[in-house]
Amino acid sequence: MTQLLEKAVNTVSALPDTEQDAVASVILSELEAEQRWDQLFKSSQDVLGLMAREALEEYRAGETAPLELERDFPKDSRRPQGRS
C-alpha cells in the first residue's frame, strides 16, 4: 500500500461507520466506472480505427473545414460563459 493510500485509509477509518461506508461506496463506484470505460474502449478499437481512416480520407479529399467555435458551437451551453 502506498503512503498516500495508507494516509487516506487511516483518515477514513477515524470517521463514523456511515461516513466510512459512504467513502467506500464512492471509491468502489469510481473503480467500477473506470473498469467499464476501459472495457468499452478496448472493445471499440475497430470502430475507432475505421472512424479515424474515414476522417483522414475526408481530410485528404478536401471535404473538411477548420474548426470555428462560433460556427460549429453556436451558443453552446456547455462552454463556460465569458470564454471564447
Secondary structure, DSSP 8 states (H G I E B T S, - for coil): --HHHHHHHHHHHTS-HHHHHHHHHHHHHHHHHHHHHHHHHHHTHHHHHHHHHHHHHHHHTT------HHHHSTT-TTS-TT--
